[in-house]
Each structure stands twice: as structure tokens, then as C-alpha cells.
């Protein structure tokens, strides 16, 4: 990995020209290195640099005289996005130091990103959701006045047996029985059995201070292992999608910019520090 200055030295160009290559979408920032409170370094892949004709690209940028945002849509603001995320992180960390609940607020910040990683990388999801459960348990038990819990009543987990007419219809349309059920094409003659009551219910945890708010969800099956008062929580009806197997997919995937600023090992390390596991 090379810094901006190292790239400039290697190709005998200015730092400004390295910024131009990034802002016009020719060069990607591979990683971001934090120096505590002393700032950040943008790092670039030597392999990617070796694939580029740097002089020709800089000549093209000069000849076009185009603003970066019009040259490569979607990539023009990478530095700006990275800088914005880093600035927000630094501002958040500095501001929450003024709150007595700063430790749990910082844990929520990293848990927010861990949640996005779990949505993106299936191979890490089981470990990250287990970590999420541990963090929320500690936060809720140690900060009862800060965290509000709400029980979101969800539907039962069901087992569906198609009737003969629906099985014929599925075969005729070339659909598997499972896909036929997923699309909710079954009719009233089909057999529907509730297997686990309230299986898709969630517990919603809301953490709020004057300037910040975090919301997380745990499945009922996870929360009930350590929450003794599920039946006493205020309740609401959970909004669900059409097909049950999608009902635990909450939140969004991690973004490319977030991955560079908050690498997964760093996120996990901060959460384990909160748990006292390191």
C-alpha cells in the first residue's frame, strides 16, 4: 500500500495530480489509515497502480478540462465521501465524550457498522450477530434508564402443504413447490400450520440522547434468553414483507466508503473492548 506522497514520488507527479486521478475515477482509495487524533492517510494498491498509464490519464484530465463529477459518474466524490465519513466519526467521538453514557454510545456507533457488515457478508453474519446480542445485553442491563425496549409482534412461523390443484399449477408453471409458496400463490384449500408462535417477532432497542439516536433489533428467540420481561414490554405490530424467510433482513449492507474507514477487524475490536473481552 502506498500513500498519496509515495504515489506522487514514484510517478514524479504532484500530490494534487494524485487527487485528480482519484476524483476523476481512475484510481481507487484501497484503504484509510487512522493516526489517532492526528488525521488520516489514504492508501492505494500497488497492483492497481501498475495497471494504469498514469501520464496518459493525467494528459486526458488536462485536455478535457472537465469537472471531476462529470467525468466518471458515481466515483467523482470518493475523497469527499471519505473525508465526510471520517469527519463525522471524529465529531461524534468528540461530542459523546461530553455524555456520561459515552461508552455505550460509542459501542452503538460501532454496532451500527457491524450490523451492516452482517448484512453484506454471510460468512461473518453468525459471529457478528452473536456479538450484537452480547453488546445489546450489556448495554440494556447496565443502562435501563437510557434504553427503551419495544416488543414488535410478528407472525408465526408456518408450514404450508399445497393442495393437489396448487401442486398441479406449480408443475404446469415450471415452479418448484417452495417458490410457489414463497410467492404466496397457494389457495384456501392448502393446509397452513403454525409451527412456532410469534416466531418473527422482534425486540426493538432505542438509545437516544439529545443529539444522537440508535435503533437495533433482536429476534424474540435471541432476546428471550436474557430478557425476563418480554411480556411486560410495550407492544406494537411489526411491519413485515410478503415472505417469511425475508423477515429477519433488517438494515442495509455496508458501503465501500464505510469499509475503508471502518474495517471489520477494527469494528469487532472496539465492540470486544466494550464487552471487556480484550
LINHU-V413739 format. One record per pair of residues at least 6 apart in sequence whose ideal C-beta (glycine too) atoms are under 6 Angstrom apart, sorted by sequence separation. I is the first residue (numbers start at 1). J is the second residue. D is the distance in Angstrom with one decimal. If there is no record, write none. Layout:
BEGIN
i: [I:I]
j: [J:J]
d: [D:D]
END
This chain:
BEGIN
i: [21:34:96:224:272:8:69:118:140:170:207:240:32:33:68:96:206:8:33:118:170:4:7:117:118:205:31:29:30:204:4:30:114:30:162:202:203:201:166:203:160:166:111:162:166:160:163:163:107:162:160:161:26:160:217:158:159:104:158:159:202:7:24:3:4:156:157:104:157:17:20:156:1:2:157:11:156:24:23:101:155:40:154:24:25:154:200:24:153:25:152:151:152:23:149:150:22:149:22:147:148:147:182:136:151:153:149:150:151:152:153:154:153:150:152:133:137:108:108:99:119:120:119:120:115:135:117:116:131:134:117:113:114:113:110:110:110:107:85:82:86:81:85:32:31:32]
j: [27:40:102:230:278:15:76:125:147:177:214:247:40:41:76:105:215:18:43:128:180:15:18:128:129:216:43:42:43:217:18:44:128:45:177:217:218:220:186:223:181:187:135:186:190:186:189:190:135:190:190:191:57:192:250:192:193:139:194:195:238:44:61:41:42:194:195:143:196:58:61:197:43:44:199:54:199:68:68:146:200:86:200:71:72:201:247:72:201:75:202:203:204:76:203:204:78:205:79:205:206:207:243:205:233:235:233:234:235:236:237:238:238:236:238:222:226:207:214:209:251:253:253:254:251:271:254:254:271:275:264:262:267:267:267:270:271:274:257:257:261:257:261:260:260:261]
d: [4.1:5.5:4.7:5.6:5.0:5.1:3.9:4.4:5.2:5.6:4.5:5.2:5.5:4.4:4.4:4.4:5.2:5.4:5.8:4.1:4.0:5.3:5.1:6.0:5.8:4.8:4.3:4.9:5.5:5.4:4.9:5.6:5.2:4.3:5.9:4.6:5.1:4.2:5.3:4.1:5.2:5.8:5.4:5.8:5.7:5.9:4.1:4.8:5.7:5.2:6.0:4.2:5.0:5.3:5.5:5.6:4.8:4.9:5.8:5.1:6.0:5.7:5.6:5.1:5.9:4.0:4.9:5.5:4.2:5.7:5.4:5.2:4.1:5.1:3.5:4.9:5.8:5.1:3.7:5.6:5.3:5.6:3.4:4.6:2.7:4.1:4.5:5.7:5.4:3.3:4.5:5.9:5.6:5.9:5.8:4.4:5.8:5.7:5.6:5.6:4.6:5.3:5.0:5.7:4.2:5.7:5.4:5.6:4.7:5.6:5.5:4.2:6.0:6.0:3.8:5.2:5.2:5.5:4.2:5.7:5.4:4.1:4.9:4.7:5.2:5.6:5.1:3.9:5.6:5.8:5.4:4.9:5.1:5.1:5.0:4.4:5.4:4.1:5.5:5.7:5.8:4.7:4.9:4.7:5.6:5.1]
END
